[in-house]
């Protein structure tokens, strides 16, 4: 099952048009810039960092930004004709077989799952690569010493969870773009 998800996600990437590729590159670049500046992985005068970055902050930051770029690009629709289900044109909706699964409903489920995983993964990644004592939430809850003692050692775990959640979000969204639901009547005809 895992391999079929990855296979369908890879096939979906292969059929991407120029619009999605440009959006993925732009979103990844914006993610690199925003996360890098706010966590001071890119040195700047707007923010400060009390604890220097760890060696693993940089690869996690870049990988997270690439995955965020891919995830954002999955929300871009390619131009061209699209089947309209029950939410679109009434004439087209009447012509569509009622037993078919509405692809808009499937898309919404994949969007919710991918969106939730992506949001949580992005937030965890930001906490993972940020300064442990510059994080106001950790500082308020744990104090300076507690943030260094308890939160800093958890940051690599947060980084791994972030990358896993973002990867799952991207695969779920890409799989949903490639696979097409088949109704029970059509399945029985194919069997």
C-alpha positions, 0 to 999 in steps of 0.5 A: 500500500505504501509503495502504491501511494508513493508510485501514484504520487511520483506519477502525479509529479511527472504530469505536472504542468509549468504552472505547478512547477513555477508555484512549487519553486516560488513557494519553496523559495518563499518558505526558505526566506520566511523561515530562514529570516524568522529563525535567524538561519539567514543572519539578519538585523530584524531577529536575534538568536541566543543559541547558535543553530545546530548542524542539522537545522540547515538540512531540515530547513531546506527539506521542509521548505521544499516539501512546503513548496510541493504541498502548496503547488498541489493546491494549484489547478491546471487550466483545462476542462474539468468534470463538474459534479454536484456543485457545478453546472446543473446540466452537467451534474444531471448528465453525470451518473449518480453512482459515480463518486464525486471527485470534488468530495474526494478532493476535499477529503484529501485537501483536509488531510493534506492541509492538516498534516502540512500545517502541523508539519510546518509549525513543528518544523519552525519550532524545530529549527528555531532558537529554543530560548527565543521561542516565547511559548517554550520560554513562558511555559518552561523558563530559560533553563527549562527551555534549554533543558527540556525543549532543546533536546526535543527539537531533533524529534520535532524536526523528524516529525515535521519532515514526516508529516510534510512528506505524508501531506505531499504524498496524500495530496499528490496521490489524490491528484493522480488516482481516480475513484471508481464506482462499485458498479464499474468495479463489478463490470471490470471484475 
